[in-house]
Amino acid sequence: MDNKLEIKTYVSNFIPELGYLTHEEKEYLIIQSDLAEKAAVKLLQYEGNYLPGKIEVIFKGKVFSPNLTVTDDLLDLWYDLSIVLNEHASSACYNISLLDYPYELTINKEIDRYQFVFKEQNTEAINKSDTFTKEELLGAIDSGFKIFVNFVKSDTLKFGEETIIEEFLKK
């Protein structure tokens, strides 16, 4: 069993008004897929400033809250995760943006370990990941962030002027 913490990023491959954006009939495509860039180009043409998708947090081979870490803007989500990295996870709690979804995702420090906490807004339903070390957290964010930045740096992806894309291009 793999004890490594990973954060994988997926881009949406489906728009209700248009259907699937590629010949792959999956709702989300991992950004390392050849088709992910094609889907992202179409998403940005349709959405303008937003890049919908999701992340998967995987620890010890188990996916935390599958299909619930969805957002209408991966840029905002990864910007929030980059803050955790830049601050070396020094705060007790970090809010991670899940734009336009009624969920709250946080990274909480529990003594000397960390965990993802997923809560549905306006309910008491809470889902907590297993705990992991600071080094595991920072390593997973660093690795996932580098992959995401390389993806959004593609010349074929045209983001609107009102996005935070310039922040990513500086990193």
HELIX and SHEET records of a PDB file:
HELIX    1   1 ASP A   34  GLU A   47  1                                  14    
HELIX    2   2 LEU A   74  ASN A   86  1                                  13    
HELIX    3   3 LYS A  134  VAL A  152  1                                  19    
HELIX    4   4 ILE A  165  LEU A  169  1                                   5    
SHEET    1   A 4 TYR A  28  ILE A  30  0                                        
SHEET    2   A 4 LEU A   5  SER A  12 -1                                        
SHEET    3   A 4 GLY A  53  PHE A  59 -1                                        
SHEET    4   A 4 LYS A  62  PHE A  64 -1                                        
SHEET    1   B 4 TYR A  28  ILE A  30  0                                        
SHEET    2   B 4 LEU A   5  SER A  12 -1                                        
SHEET    3   B 4 GLY A  53  PHE A  59 -1                                        
SHEET    4   B 4 VAL A  70  THR A  71 -1                                        
SHEET    1   C 2 PHE A  14  ILE A  15  0                                        
SHEET    2   C 2 GLY A  19  TYR A  20 -1                                        
SHEET    1   D 4 CYS A  93  ILE A  96  0                                        
SHEET    2   D 4 TYR A 103  GLU A 110 -1                                        
SHEET    3   D 4 ARG A 113  GLU A 120 -1                                        
SHEET    4   D 4 ILE A 126  LYS A 128 -1                                        
END                                                                             
